[in-house]
């Protein structure tokens, strides 16, 4: 079974987010996201203000910061990477 954690649409996280499982963000994260060996998905309407490091990164919302993916990153229609 593949583990996945979420940052819900009403949540705001300020600080570093580190995980050992896939992360789905529908809310707001202000700070570094480090998810080595797993994927980060920033859903449409979500906001990330900080650098993201993961095996794979999919952006549907807005990321203000750098993206570092071990394998690949993908920006969906309507995404903004600033």
C-alpha positions in Angstrom: 0.0 0.0 0.0 1.3 3.4 -1.0 1.2 6.0 1.9 0.1 9.5 1.3 -0.3 12.5 3.6 -2.3 15.7 2.9 -2.3 19.4 3.7 -6.0 20.2 3.5 -7.5 23.3 1.9 -8.0 25.1 5.2 -4.5 24.4 6.6 -1.6 26.8 6.6 1.8 25.4 7.6 4.6 27.7 8.4 8.1 26.1 8.7 9.8 23.0 7.2 7.7 20.1 6.0 9.6 16.8 5.8 8.0 13.5 5.0 8.7 9.9 4.1 5.6 9.5 2.0 3.9 11.3 -0.8 2.4 14.7 0.0 -0.7 16.2 -1.5 -1.1 19.9 -0.8 -4.5 21.6 -1.2 -3.8 24.4 1.3 -0.8 26.7 1.9 2.7 25.9 2.9 5.2 28.7 3.8 8.7 27.1 4.1 10.9 24.3 2.8 9.3 21.1 1.6 11.7 18.1 1.6 10.2 14.7 0.6 13.1 12.6 -0.7 12.1 9.3 -2.2 8.5 10.4 -2.7 6.3 12.8 -4.7 4.8 16.2 -3.9 1.6 17.3 -5.6 0.5 20.9 -5.3 -3.1 20.8 -6.3 -5.0 23.6 -8.2 -5.7 26.5 -5.8 -2.9 25.5 -3.4 0.0 27.8 -2.6 3.6 27.0 -1.7 6.0 29.8 -0.7 9.4 28.0 -0.5 11.7 25.5 -2.2 10.4 22.0 -2.9 12.7 18.9 -3.1 11.2 15.5 -3.9 11.6 12.5 -6.3 8.7 13.9 -8.4 6.8 17.2 -8.3 3.4 17.9 -9.9 2.2 21.6 -9.7 -1.4 22.5 -10.4 -1.4 25.5 -8.0 1.2 28.2 -7.3 4.8 27.7 -6.1 7.0 30.6 -5.3 10.4 29.0 -5.0 12.7 26.5 -6.7 11.7 23.0 -7.6 14.3 20.2 -7.3 13.1 16.8 -8.5 15.2 13.6 -8.6 13.2 12.2 -11.5 10.9 14.9 -13.0 8.5 17.8 -12.3 5.4 18.6 -14.2 3.3 21.8 -14.3 -0.4 21.3 -15.1 -2.6 23.8 -17.0 -3.2 26.8 -14.8 -0.1 26.3 -12.7 2.3 29.1 -11.7 5.9 28.5 -10.7 7.5 31.9 -9.8 
